[in-house]
């Protein structure tokens, strides 16, 4: 809308579609007060003040609202051909959409600031010389004022500055963004940051700098390192104890094995995809039905389990294992995962059976030695009973000969000694390796 006024701020002419917004017909505006036409009925309003300044030769700007619309007006002096100020001339532009966009931007920036307040995310922009032009939420120990206008070399230690500059220079040269994790010590304390850098482009698409975000992931990184350290300790403990761990997803049947569990089964870690059926394929055929029943019963009942069975390794070797497990439930109380440990019990069982065998052999030896002592006593008595120069039997005598008894006792003693020297049976000897059943 365009208008002119006299020195008393009475409207002399009006033109433009803006009049429709104020419900005033162009023919009815002449001689009306400026405050009536613009809807600013306060004499001390910005509109009146701007026109007053224009009457004194000073162009002025003011904003006003009318019927939910916003206007930006420019007023300057109106002079006659002799240069004498005879009034004002003003031009108002509807800036409603711009004002709405500005308000939306303001709200968005406010939300952005609220979201980042107290967060570990740093956002910034730099020009083509990599001088900071803007930064929000700088790392502790820094303020925006201490960073803006400076390069990374002026802010960070040389090692950190070299890392950051190389990344940003590459983005400037290639026009392609990048994201990577960097290790920095901006305030003397080592930290880890997830750094994302993108090219910053001008109105015509030219690269005018870089913009980026750095998220402090130090706590996450340290937690990951701690988890990795504990996993390494667990793996070493499992290796030393010949014990492996596993976890089974009830819904999918997917099984996760530790490296040591693979080795117990005679496999290279991650050699095969772990699953319950793959696990069952390595159970001894005579134990498979029992092991499957135990697992299925645990899922149904939700109770822990504890059993011993045999593994049939790919090379045909039979190994004994001991398994303990428990059932984990989801939020609704339904079994969702089974977790447990498997320990190679072969050497323990062999040791236990060897001890039992030694006890049995010792008992046999004790019995045999007792018999030897008895036989030796008989032989001694029989020899002592032999008559001097004869056998002690008269004609027709039926009494046993002491010499015969001695001979029999000596033969029995020989048999006992043979039994003592006989090798004991091997409880682990089998005719040959067990081979997997054909599938």
ZAMIKOL-913400 format. One line per 4 residues: number of its first residue (from 1); their letters; for each residue x, y, z of N, C-alpha, C. Coordinates in pm, whole numbers, plus 50000, padded with zeros to 5 digits. Layout:
N
NUM> A> X Y Z X Y Z X Y Z; ...
This chain:
439
1> XXXX> 50086 49882 50000 50000 50000 50000 50090 50124 50000; 50052 50226 49918 50127 50351 49907 50034 50465 49950; 50090 50560 50025 50010 50673 50069 50097 50798 50082; 50030 50912 50085 50096 51040 50113 50014 51115 50217
5> XXXX> 50085 51200 50291 50016 51282 50393 50064 51426 50379; 49986 51514 50440 50032 51653 50450 50111 51668 50578; 50146 51788 50612 50228 51810 50731 50151 51785 50860; 50018 51778 50849 49936 51750 50968 49904 51600 50977
9> XXXX> 49971 51520 50895 49954 51375 50890 49811 51336 50856; 49750 51416 50765 49621 51377 50709 49649 51316 50573; 49585 51203 50545 49609 51130 50421 49562 51213 50304; 49650 51223 50202 49613 51298 50080 49588 51204 49963
13> XXXX> 49661 51094 49955 49637 50992 49852 49666 50854 49910; 49596 50756 49855 49617 50616 49893 49603 50532 49769; 49689 50431 49755 49679 50339 49641 49732 50203 49684; 49683 50098 49616 49733 49964 49644 49630 49873 49705
17> XXXX> 49654 49743 49683 49559 49643 49731 49556 49631 49881; 49648 49692 49948 49650 49681 50093 49530 49742 50159; 49459 49830 50088 49340 49893 50148 49231 49791 50178; 49225 49686 50097 49120 49585 50119 49139 49518 50254
21> XXXX> 49265 49510 50297 49292 49445 50424 49242 49525 50542; 49225 49658 50521 49178 49742 50630 49034 49788 50608; 48968 49728 50506 48826 49758 50480 48800 49907 50458; 48889 49973 50380 48871 50116 50350 48873 50133 50199
25> XXXX> 48771 50200 50149 48767 50227 50005 48862 50341 49973; 48937 50333 49860 49032 50440 49826 48971 50579 49825; 48845 50590 49778 48783 50723 49767 48750 50784 49902; 48747 50698 50006 48706 50750 50138 48826 50778 50227
29> XXXX> 48946 50763 50174 49063 50781 50260 49115 50923 50263; 49084 50999 50160 49138 51135 50154 49086 51216 50273; 49177 51289 50334 49152 51375 50451 49134 51296 50580; 49144 51163 50572 49137 51087 50697 49270 51094 50770
33> XXXX> 49261 51080 50902 49383 51076 50982 49461 50949 50950; 49594 50964 50953 49680 50849 50925 49652 50732 51020; 49621 50765 51144 49598 50658 51241 49474 50577 51207; 49375 50640 51140 49253 50570 51100 49285 50474 50985
37> XXXX> 49359 50524 50887 49390 50441 50771 49476 50321 50808; 49577 50345 50893 49669 50236 50928 49621 50155 51047; 49514 50201 51110 49465 50127 51226 49553 50145 51348; 49625 50253 51353 49712 50280 51468 49658 50404 51537
41> XXXX> 49565 50384 51626 49495 50497 51687 49568 50553 51809; 49690 50508 51833 49767 50562 51944 49860 50670 51890; 49846 50794 51931 49929 50903 51877 50078 50878 51892; 50118 50805 51999 50260 50783 52022 50310 50654 51959
45> XXXX> 50231 50597 51867 50269 50471 51807 50391 50489 51718; 50449 50376 51677 50565 50381 51590 50535 50445 51457; 50411 50428 51406 50375 50488 51278 50377 50640 51286; 50315 50697 51391 50311 50842 51406 50451 50896 51426
49> XXXX> 50530 50826 51507 50667 50870 51533 50751 50869 51405; 50734 50765 51322 50811 50755 51198 50773 50868 51102; 50643 50899 51092 50601 51009 51006 50653 51143 51058; 50654 51159 51190 50703 51283 51248 50850 51302 51214
53> XXXX> 50929 51194 51218 51070 51204 51183 51086 51238 51035; 50996 51179 50951 51004 51207 50808 50976 51354 50779; 50885 51413 50856 50856 51556 50838 50978 51641 50873; 51070 51583 50952 51192 51655 50985 51309 51612 50897
57> XXXX> 51275 51542 50787 51377 51507 50689 51448 51377 50716; 51399 51294 50806 51465 51167 50840 51378 51049 50798; 51419 50974 50696 51345 50853 50658 51338 50757 50776; 51231 50682 50784 51212 50592 50899 51136 50467 50857
61> XXXX> 51155 50362 50938 51085 50234 50919 51000 50206 51042; 50887 50142 51019 50807 50096 51132 50725 49975 51087; 50684 49896 51186 50599 49779 51160 50466 49799 51230; 50361 49744 51170 50230 49748 51235 50150 49626 51191
65> XXXX> 50054 49590 51274 49966 49476 51247 49826 49526 51224; 49756 49460 51131 49618 49498 51102 49544 49372 51059; 49439 49337 51133 49356 49222 51101 49440 49096 51076; 49526 49062 51175 49608 48941 51175 49712 48940 51063
69> XXXX> 49736 49056 51001 49840 49066 50901 49949 49159 50953; 50070 49136 50908 50184 49217 50952 50237 49297 50833; 50276 49421 50860 50324 49510 50754 50453 49577 50798; 50543 49596 50700 50664 49673 50721 50654 49798 50635
73> XXXX> 50662 49915 50697 50642 50041 50625 50770 50124 50625; 50792 50192 50510 50906 50284 50495 50848 50423 50465; 50888 50521 50544 50836 50659 50530 50952 50754 50507; 50933 50846 50411 51037 50947 50388 50970 51082 50358
77> XXXX> 51049 51188 50363 50988 51322 50342 50934 51336 50198; 50824 51413 50185 50768 51448 50053 50791 51598 50032; 50868 51632 49931 50907 51774 49909 50845 51826 49780; 50826 51962 49777 50776 52026 49655 50895 52052 49563
81> XXXX> 50871 52110 49444 50982 52135 49350 51093 52223 49407; 51061 52300 49511 51162 52387 49570 51237 52321 49686; 51206 52194 49713 51274 52123 49821 51213 52143 49955; 51098 52207 49960 51032 52228 50088 50949 52105 50122
85> XXXX> 50964 52058 50247 50887 51939 50290 50741 51979 50307; 50656 51911 50230 50513 51942 50234 50432 51826 50290; 50501 51720 50328 50429 51605 50382 50520 51483 50385; 50458 51364 50381 50534 51239 50383 50479 51147 50276
89> XXXX> 50561 51052 50237 50517 50947 50147 50560 50814 50209; 50467 50717 50211 50496 50589 50277 50459 50470 50190; 50531 50362 50211 50506 50238 50139 50506 50124 50240; 50397 50046 50243 50385 49932 50336 50382 49802 50257
93> XXXX> 50460 49706 50302 50467 49574 50239 50415 49470 50337; 50331 49380 50287 50277 49272 50370 50390 49171 50397; 50430 49160 50522 50539 49069 50559 50488 48959 50652; 50360 48926 50640 50302 48826 50730 50373 48692 50718
97> XXXX> 50390 48645 50593 50453 48515 50573 50598 48516 50623; 50668 48629 50598 50805 48636 50644 50811 48634 50797; 50719 48708 50860 50715 48710 51006 50684 48572 51061; 50592 48501 50995 50557 48367 51040 50677 48273 51025
101> XXXX> 50749 48289 50913 50868 48206 50892 50974 48238 50996; 50989 48368 51027 51087 48407 51129 51050 48351 51265; 50921 48353 51296 50876 48300 51424 50896 48150 51430; 50866 48083 51318 50888 47938 51314 51036 47905 51330
105> XXXX> 51121 47987 51264 51265 47967 51277 51310 47992 51420; 51256 48097 51481 51293 48127 51619 51255 48014 51712; 51133 47961 51693 51088 47850 51777 51175 47726 51753; 51208 47704 51624 51292 47589 51592 51430 47601 51656
109> XXXX> 51488 47721 51649 51618 47743 51711 51611 47728 51862; 51500 47774 51919 51484 47761 52063 51473 47613 52103; 51396 47538 52025 51385 47395 52051 51520 47326 52034; 51595 47371 51932 51727 47317 51907 51819 47343 52027
113> XXXX> 51814 47466 52078 51897 47500 52192 51857 47420 52316; 51726 47405 52335 51678 47329 52451 51722 47183 52440; 51711 47130 52317 51748 46990 52297 51897 46967 52323; 51980 47064 52285 52124 47047 52300 52174 47085 52438
117> XXXX> 52091 47161 52512 52136 47207 52643 52164 47088 52734; 52286 47079 52781 52325 46969 52868 52354 46840 52794; 52344 46841 52662 52371 46719 52585 52518 46711 52549; 52568 46595 52505 52709 46583 52468 52736 46619 52323
121> XXXX> 52644 46690 52257 52659 46721 52115 52707 46865 52097; 52811 46881 52018 52865 47013 51984 52838 47037 51837; 52779 47151 51801 52755 47184 51660 52830 47311 51626; 52879 47319 51503 52964 47432 51467 52967 47448 51315
125> XXXX> 53020 47561 51271 53046 47584 51129 53178 47660 51117; 53247 47639 51005 53375 47704 50979 53380 47747 50832; 53454 47853 50804 53466 47900 50667 53572 47818 50593; 53604 47861 50470 53698 47784 50389 53840 47788 50445
129> XXXX> 53869 47883 50532 53999 47887 50599 53995 47811 50731; 53880 47749 50755 53856 47670 50875 53862 47753 51002; 53817 47877 50990 53796 47959 51108 53652 47943 51153; 53633 47924 51281 53498 47902 51334 53413 48028 51315
133> XXXX> 53296 48010 51257 53202 48120 51241 53085 48110 51337; 53064 47990 51390 52953 47970 51483 52976 47840 51557; 52937 47835 51684 52947 47711 51762 52843 47716 51872; 52787 47602 51903 52691 47592 52013 52728 47472 52098
137> XXXX> 52718 47492 52227 52744 47386 52324 52888 47337 52319; 52986 47429 52323 53126 47386 52318 53163 47300 52438; 53273 47228 52423 53318 47139 52529 53350 47220 52654; 53341 47154 52769 53367 47220 52897 53505 47288 52896
141> XXXX> 53508 47409 52947 53632 47484 52950 53642 47586 52839; 53548 47582 52744 53548 47676 52632 53415 47749 52627; 53416 47868 52566 53294 47945 52542 53291 47978 52393; 53172 48009 52339 53167 48047 52197 53263 48161 52165
145> XXXX> 53274 48259 52255 53361 48372 52230 53508 48335 52222; 53547 48227 52290 53688 48186 52287 53720 48101 52166; 53618 48068 52086 53639 47980 51971 53613 48050 51839; 53506 48130 51832 53469 48195 51705 53584 48282 51654
149> XXXX> 53613 48266 51525 53722 48341 51461 53855 48268 51465; 53860 48155 51536 53987 48082 51548 53984 47951 51469; 54103 47904 51433 54117 47775 51366 54142 47667 51470; 54137 47542 51425 54163 47433 51519 54306 47438 51573
153> XXXX> 54401 47487 51491 54539 47499 51538 54551 47596 51653; 54462 47694 51660 54468 47794 51767 54392 47749 51892; 54321 47638 51881 54237 47593 51993 54290 47464 52055; 54328 47370 51969 54365 47237 52017 54516 47216 52019
157> XXXX> 54558 47108 52087 54699 47071 52085 54734 47026 51943; 54862 47033 51904 54899 47005 51764 54850 46870 51712; 54857 46766 51794 54814 46634 51747 54665 46634 51713; 54583 46692 51800 54438 46696 51775 54406 46786 51656
161> XXXX> 54473 46901 51649 54448 46995 51540 54479 46931 51406; 54585 46854 51399 54622 46788 51273 54514 46690 51229; 54459 46616 51324 54352 46519 51291 54229 46592 51238; 54185 46695 51309 54063 46768 51271 54082 46841 51138
165> XXXX> 54196 46906 51121 54219 46982 50998 54222 46891 50876; 54285 46775 50889 54292 46681 50776 54153 46636 50735; 54067 46607 50832 53930 46562 50801 53852 46672 50730; 53860 46793 50781 53781 46904 50726 53834 46949 50590
169> XXXX> 53967 46946 50572 54023 46981 50442 53977 46882 50335; 53967 46758 50371 53922 46657 50276 53778 46682 50233; 53694 46724 50328 53554 46756 50294 53549 46878 50203; 53630 46980 50232 53634 47099 50146 53678 47064 50004
173> XXXX> 53775 46974 49993 53830 46940 49862 53738 46849 49781; 53673 46755 49848 53590 46657 49777 53443 46697 49769; 53398 46783 49860 53257 46817 49864 53170 46706 49917; 53232 46606 49979 53160 46490 50033 53176 46486 50184
177> XXXX> 53065 46466 50252 53069 46459 50398 53134 46332 50447; 53170 46331 50573 53232 46213 50633 53191 46203 50779; 53204 46082 50831 53175 46059 50973 53273 45956 51027; 53336 45987 51137 53429 45895 51196 53450 45927 51343
181> XXXX> 53506 45830 51414 53532 45847 51556 53675 45896 51574; 53692 45999 51657 53824 46056 51679 53853 46059 51828; 53982 46052 51859 54028 46058 51998 54096 46192 52017; 54040 46275 52106 54090 46411 52126 54107 46440 52275
185> XXXX> 54184 46544 52302 54201 46590 52441 54185 46741 52443; 54061 46792 52419 54042 46937 52406 54071 47016 52533; 54053 46956 52649 54079 47029 52774 54182 46955 52860; 54267 46879 52791 54371 46806 52863 54330 46667 52903
189> XXXX> 54200 46635 52894 54152 46502 52930 54110 46429 52804; 54160 46309 52786 54133 46233 52664 53986 46195 52657; 53927 46217 52540 53788 46181 52517 53770 46130 52375; 53657 46066 52351 53626 46013 52219 53502 46084 52165
193> XXXX> 53506 46117 52035 53397 46193 51975 53355 46129 51843; 53223 46121 51824 53167 46080 51696 53152 46207 51612; 53239 46225 51515 53250 46350 51440 53187 46335 51302; 53090 46422 51270 53027 46426 51138 53051 46563 51076
197> XXXX> 53110 46564 50957 53143 46688 50887 53077 46687 50749; 53010 46798 50715 52945 46813 50584 52989 46945 50522; 52993 46951 50387 53026 47079 50322 52914 47179 50342; 52948 47305 50362 52851 47412 50377 52850 47490 50246
201> XXXX> 52733 47500 50182 52724 47560 50048 52650 47693 50052; 52689 47782 49959 52627 47912 49946 52503 47906 49857; 52442 48022 49828 52318 48026 49749 52330 47964 49610; 52449 47972 49550 52467 47917 49415 52529 47777 49417
205> XXXX> 52542 47718 49535 52594 47582 49544 52742 47572 49569; 52813 47685 49571 52956 47680 49595 52983 47648 49742; 53095 47581 49768 53132 47545 49905 53190 47668 49973; 53127 47707 50083 53172 47826 50156 53229 47789 50294
209> XXXX> 53236 47661 50322 53290 47619 50451 53244 47478 50484; 53251 47446 50611 53203 47316 50659 53114 47338 50780; 53025 47245 50801 52943 47244 50921 52953 47105 50981; 52945 47098 51110 52965 46967 51171 52901 46953 51307
213> XXXX> 52902 46829 51353 52852 46796 51486 52947 46694 51547; 52982 46716 51672 53071 46623 51744 52999 46577 51869; 52975 46446 51879 52906 46390 51994 53007 46323 52085; 53007 46363 52210 53099 46304 52308 53052 46162 52340
217> XXXX> 53130 46063 52297 53094 45922 52321 53196 45857 52415; 53261 45939 52497 53365 45887 52585 53311 45780 52678; 53198 45808 52743 53143 45710 52837 53106 45581 52766; 53046 45593 52648 53011 45472 52572 53137 45394 52533
221> XXXX> 53240 45468 52488 53364 45404 52447 53430 45332 52564; 53433 45398 52678 53493 45334 52795 53413 45212 52839; 53280 45223 52827 53196 45107 52860 53224 44992 52764; 53239 45024 52635 53270 44920 52536 53405 44855 52565
225> XXXX> 53503 44938 52602 53635 44885 52633 53629 44796 52757; 53548 44836 52856 53533 44756 52976 53465 44623 52945; 53362 44629 52859 53294 44505 52818 53390 44414 52744; 53470 44473 52654 53567 44393 52578 53670 44330 52673
229> XXXX> 53713 44407 52773 53810 44354 52868 53750 44238 52947; 53626 44254 52991 53562 44147 53068 53535 44025 52981; 53498 44048 52856 53476 43935 52765 53606 43859 52743; 53717 43932 52731 53846 43866 52714 53881 43784 52839
233> XXXX> 53855 43842 52957 53880 43769 53080 53791 43645 53089; 53663 43660 53050 53572 43546 53053 53618 43437 52957; 53661 43479 52836 53708 43381 52737 53830 43306 52789; 53922 43378 52855 54040 43312 52910 54004 43219 53023
237> XXXX> 53910 43263 53109 53866 43178 53219 53798 43052 53165; 53717 43068 53061 53651 42952 53001 53753 42857 52940; 53857 42916 52876 53959 42831 52815 54032 42749 52921; 54066 42815 53032 54137 42745 53138 54050 42639 53205
241> XXXX> 53921 42668 53219 53830 42576 53286 53765 42477 53190; 53796 42488 53061 53731 42404 52959 53579 42414 52971; 53531 42537 52988 53387 42561 53002 53346 42666 52901; 53237 42645 52833 53184 42741 52737 53045 42787 52777
245> XXXX> 53004 42900 52725 52870 42953 52756 52787 42959 52629; 52655 42961 52648 52564 42965 52533 52438 43040 52571; 52367 43084 52469 52239 43153 52488 52149 43116 52372; 52026 43076 52402 51932 43032 52299 51807 43120 52300
249> XXXX> 51770 43173 52183 51647 43249 52166 51533 43150 52142; 51437 43149 52233 51330 43051 52225 51247 43068 52098; 51219 43193 52059 51131 43219 51945 51195 43178 51814; 51324 43212 51796 51391 43187 51668 51473 43060 51668
253> XXXX> 51505 43009 51787 51591 42892 51794 51738 42925 51775; 51768 43053 51752 51908 43093 51730 51989 43075 51857; 52108 43017 51838 52194 42986 51952 52324 43064 51938; 52370 43121 52047 52498 43191 52049 52594 43112 52135
257> XXXX> 52710 43080 52078 52812 43004 52151 52934 43089 52176; 53000 43065 52290 53131 43126 52312 53235 43047 52234; 53352 43106 52215 53458 43039 52139 53498 42907 52204; 53503 42904 52337 53545 42781 52404 53444 42669 52385
261> XXXX> 53316 42703 52372 53215 42601 52350 53237 42534 52213; 53272 42615 52112 53306 42556 51983 53420 42456 51999; 53523 42494 52075 53639 42406 52091 53601 42278 52165; 53511 42287 52263 53466 42167 52334 53401 42070 52237
265> XXXX> 53328 42124 52140 53261 42039 52042 53355 41996 51929; 53483 42032 51939 53578 41993 51836 53569 42077 51711; 53520 42199 51725 53501 42288 51610 53587 42413 51625; 53616 42476 51513 53682 42606 51514 53579 42712 51548
269> XXXX> 53611 42810 51634 53513 42915 51667 53450 42975 51544; 53318 42987 51545 53236 43042 51436 53242 42957 51310; 53284 42830 51323 53295 42743 51205 53159 42717 51142; 53057 42703 51224 52921 42678 51175 52827 42778 51241
273> XXXX> 52715 42810 51174 52615 42896 51239 52557 42822 51360; 52556 42887 51474 52505 42824 51595 52353 42820 51593; 52298 42703 51615 52153 42688 51628 52127 42566 51715; 52004 42553 51763 51973 42440 51849 51987 42309 51774
277> XXXX> 51945 42307 51647 51956 42184 51569 52102 42150 51541; 52185 42253 51517 52328 42227 51497 52389 42170 51625; 52342 42220 51739 52387 42166 51868 52347 42020 51881; 52223 41987 51845 52175 41850 51859 52250 41754 51766
281> XXXX> 52298 41803 51652 52371 41717 51560 52503 41669 51619; 52553 41737 51721 52680 41699 51781 52663 41626 51914; 52539 41596 51952 52513 41517 52072 52519 41369 52035; 52577 41288 52123 52587 41144 52098 52447 41088 52070
285> XXXX> 52434 41003 51967 52300 40952 51931 52226 40889 52047; 52298 40823 52139 52230 40757 52251 52179 40857 52355; 52228 40983 52350 52186 41084 52447 52095 41190 52387; 52080 41192 52253 52011 41302 52186 51867 41319 52233
289> XXXX> 51792 41209 52240 51651 41220 52279 51637 41276 52420; 51723 41231 52510 51716 41279 52649 51751 41427 52658; 51853 41471 52586 51894 41611 52589 51784 41700 52532; 51724 41658 52420 51616 41737 52360 51497 41747 52456
293> XXXX> 51464 41638 52522 51352 41638 52616 51379 41732 52733; 51503 41733 52782 51538 41822 52894 51523 41968 52852; 51570 42002 52731 51562 42140 52683 51416 42183 52663; 51336 42098 52602 51196 42133 52578 51119 42144 52709
297> XXXX> 51151 42059 52805 51084 42067 52935 51120 42198 53006; 51244 42243 52990 51285 42368 53054 51207 42486 52996; 51186 42485 52862 51110 42593 52799 50966 42594 52849; 50907 42476 52861 50767 42467 52905 50751 42507 53051
301> XXXX> 50842 42460 53137 50825 42481 53280 50891 42609 53330; 50991 42656 53255 51065 42773 53299 51161 42745 53412; 51188 42617 53437 51277 42581 53546 51419 42559 53496; 51514 42574 53586 51654 42551 53553 51678 42403 53530
305> XXXX> 51789 42371 53466 51820 42232 53439 51968 42206 53460; 51999 42078 53480 52135 42036 53511 52148 41890 53468; 52233 41864 53370 52244 41725 53322 52383 41700 53268; 52410 41570 53244 52537 41527 53187 52508 41439 53067
309> XXXX> 52584 41459 52959 52564 41380 52838 52696 41372 52763; 52688 41314 52641 52810 41294 52562 52802 41371 52431; 52920 41416 52387 52936 41485 52259 53000 41388 52162; 52955 41393 52038 53019 41317 51931 53087 41416 51839
313> XXXX> 53220 41425 51851 53295 41521 51773 53301 41480 51626; 53331 41578 51537 53338 41544 51393 53438 41434 51361; 53546 41420 51441 53644 41315 51415 53607 41182 51477; 53488 41173 51536 53441 41048 51594 53473 41032 51741
317> XXXX> 53549 41125 51801 53583 41113 51942 53461 41143 52028; 53445 41064 52132 53334 41083 52225 53387 41159 52347; 53319 41268 52382 53356 41347 52500 53233 41360 52590; 53259 41370 52718 53151 41389 52815 53142 41538 52852
321> XXXX> 53020 41588 52868 53004 41727 52910 52896 41738 53017; 52908 41845 53093 52813 41875 53200 52751 42011 53169; 52620 42019 53165 52551 42143 53127 52459 42189 53239; 52466 42319 53264 52373 42384 53358 52308 42501 53284
325> XXXX> 52180 42523 53304 52113 42633 53236 51995 42685 53314; 51951 42804 53276 51834 42864 53338 51752 42933 53230; 51627 42961 53259 51534 43020 53164 51508 43165 53203; 51520 43256 53107 51488 43398 53129 51352 43428 53068
329> XXXX> 51278 43516 53130 51142 43548 53086 51132 43691 53037; 51034 43716 52948 51010 43852 52900 50918 43926 52995; 50877 44047 52957 50796 44130 53046 50662 44065 53080; 50611 43979 52991 50482 43913 53015 50497 43784 53093
333> XXXX> 50621 43748 53127 50642 43628 53205 50664 43503 53123; 50666 43515 52992 50686 43398 52907 50835 43371 52889; 50877 43242 52885 51018 43211 52860 51061 43268 52725; 51171 43342 52723 51219 43401 52599 51360 43359 52564
337> XXXX> 51441 43330 52665 51580 43290 52638 51624 43185 52738; 51710 43095 52690 51777 43000 52776 51926 43036 52775; 51986 43041 52892 52129 43068 52901 52193 42961 52988; 52317 42928 52959 52380 42826 53038 52527 42811 53008
341> XXXX> 52588 42715 53076 52730 42686 53058 52745 42537 53032; 52850 42503 52958 52884 42365 52928 53029 42346 52967; 53057 42243 53046 53195 42213 53085 53233 42076 53036; 53352 42068 52976 53404 41940 52931 53439 41858 53054
345> XXXX> 53362 41751 53077 53379 41670 53198 53456 41542 53170; 53511 41527 53049 53576 41401 53012 53692 41368 53104; 53784 41461 53122 53900 41434 53204 53860 41410 53349; 53761 41483 53397 53716 41461 53535 53659 41322 53552
349> XXXX> 53574 41280 53455 53515 41147 53465 53622 41039 53455; 53720 41061 53365 53829 40962 53355 53906 40954 53485; 53930 41068 53546 54002 41069 53673 53921 40999 53780; 53788 41024 53784 53703 40959 53884 53700 40808 53863
353> XXXX> 53689 40765 53737 53685 40621 53710 53821 40559 53736; 53929 40634 53710 54062 40582 53739 54079 40563 53889; 54027 40661 53967 54035 40646 54112 53954 40527 54160; 53834 40510 54102 53751 40394 54139 53821 40264 54102
357> XXXX> 53886 40263 53986 53957 40144 53942 54073 40113 54035; 54145 40218 54079 54255 40196 54172 54205 40142 54305; 54090 40196 54350 54033 40144 54475 53994 39997 54461; 53934 39964 54345 53893 39825 54322 54015 39733 54316
361> XXXX> 54121 39780 54246 54242 39697 54234 54309 39680 54370; 54308 39791 54449 54368 39781 54581 54293 39681 54667; 54158 39683 54654 54079 39586 54730 54112 39443 54688; 54127 39424 54555 54163 39291 54504 54300 39250 54557
365> XXXX> 54396 39342 54554 54529 39312 54603 54528 39278 54751; 54449 39356 54826 54441 39327 54969 54387 39187 54993; 54284 39150 54914 54228 39015 54929 54328 38907 54889; 54398 38933 54779 54496 38835 54732 54612 38819 54831
369> XXXX> 54657 38932 54886 54766 38925 54982 54723 38848 55107; 54598 38864 55146 54548 38787 55260 54552 38638 55228; 54509 38605 55102 54511 38464 55061 54653 38411 55057; 54746 38495 55009 54887 38453 55005 54938 38421 55144
373> XXXX> 54903 38510 55237 54949 38485 55373 54891 38355 55428; 54763 38327 55397 54700 38203 55442 54767 38082 55379; 54794 38090 55247 54858 37977 55178 55000 37957 55229; 55069 38067 55250 55204 38056 55304 55203 37988 55440
377> XXXX> 55101 38021 55519 55090 37960 55651 55065 37811 55638; 54980 37772 55539 54952 37629 55517 55077 37555 55473; 55150 37618 55379 55272 37553 55333 55369 37534 55449; 55381 37635 55531 55473 37626 55646 55431 37514 55740
381> XXXX> 55300 37504 55766 55253 37401 55857 55273 37263 55798; 55246 37252 55665 55260 37121 55600 55405 37077 55599; 55495 37167 55569 55636 37130 55566 55686 37094 55706; 55632 37164 55803 55675 37135 55940 55626 36999 55986
385> XXXX> 55514 36954 55926 55456 36825 55968 55520 36706 55900; 55607 36726 55801 55671 36614 55732 55761 36537 55830; 55748 36398 55834 55833 36321 55926 55977 36318 55877; 56062 36301 55972 56202 36290 55937 56226 36156 55871
389> XXXX> 56274 36157 55744 56309 36032 55671 56192 35956 55621; 56070 36006 55619 55954 35934 55565 55838 36023 55550; 55728 35962 55497 55612 36047 55473 55515 36040 55587; 55542 35949 55688 55456 35944 55807 55334 35860 55789
393> XXXX> 55327 35788 55677 55207 35705 55660 55248 35557 55667; 55180 35483 55740 55206 35338 55749 55132 35264 55642; 55155 35134 55633 55084 35055 55530 54935 35062 55552; 54862 35091 55441 54715 35099 55446 54662 35227 55503
397> XXXX> 54748 35325 55533 54703 35452 55593 54631 35536 55489; 54521 35603 55531 54446 35693 55441 54469 35839 55477; 54555 35868 55568 54583 36008 55608 54650 36083 55495; 54615 36208 55477 54675 36284 55368 54823 36305 55391
401> XXXX> 54893 36308 55284 55036 36331 55290 55064 36480 55312; 55144 36517 55407 55181 36657 55428 55255 36710 55309; 55328 36622 55242 55400 36666 55123 55302 36704 55014; 55196 36622 54997 55094 36655 54895 55027 36788 54927
405> XXXX> 54997 36805 55054 54932 36932 55092 55024 37050 55064; 55150 37031 55088 55244 37139 55062 55250 37171 54914; 55248 37065 54833 55252 37084 54688 55127 37158 54641; 55008 37118 54693 54882 37186 54654 54883 37332 54698
409> XXXX> 54932 37357 54818 54936 37495 54868 55030 37580 54784; 55143 37520 54742 55236 37594 54659 55174 37629 54524; 55096 37534 54466 55029 37562 54338 54926 37673 54354; 54851 37671 54462 54752 37776 54485 54820 37911 54503
413> XXXX> 54932 37910 54573 55008 38034 54591 55056 38088 54458; 55098 37998 54369 55144 38040 54236 55029 38105 54158; 54909 38048 54169 54795 38106 54097 54761 38245 54151; 54767 38262 54283 54739 38393 54341 54840 38496 54292
417> XXXX> 54966 38455 54288 55069 38546 54240 55046 38582 54094; 55000 38484 54014 54967 38513 53874 54854 38616 53865; 54753 38602 53951 54641 38697 53949 54687 38838 53988; 54779 38845 54084 54828 38976 54126 54901 39046 54013
421> XXXX> 54973 38970 53934 55051 39030 53826 54972 39053 53699; 54845 39006 53689 54766 39024 53565 54727 39170 53549; 54732 39227 53422 54694 39366 53401 54545 39389 53424; 54512 39509 53477 54371 39543 53502 54305 39586 53373
425> XXXX> 54172 39563 53357 54102 39606 53234 54095 39758 53225; 54099 39814 53101 54090 39959 53076 53944 39996 53057; 53884 40073 53150 53740 40105 53137 53711 40196 53021; 53813 40264 52962 53789 40358 52852 53821 40297 52716
429> XXXX> 53870 40169 52715 53903 40110 52586 53774 40075 52512; 53767 40116 52383 53652 40082 52298 53706 40019 52172; 53621 39940 52105 53664 39866 51987 53713 39959 51878; 53656 40076 51867 53696 40171 51763 53619 40299 51782
433> XXXX> 53655 40406 51710 53585 40534 51725 53441 40523 51682; 53352 40601 51751 53211 40605 51713 53198 40702 51597; 53130 40663 51495 53111 40749 51380 52970 40808 51379; 52955 40931 51333 52821 40991 51327 52729 40910 51238
437> XXX> 52603 40903 51277 52505 40834 51194 52484 40912 51065; 52462 40841 50956 52439 40907 50826 52311 40985 50831; 52314 41107 50773 52195 41191 50772 52147 41208 50630
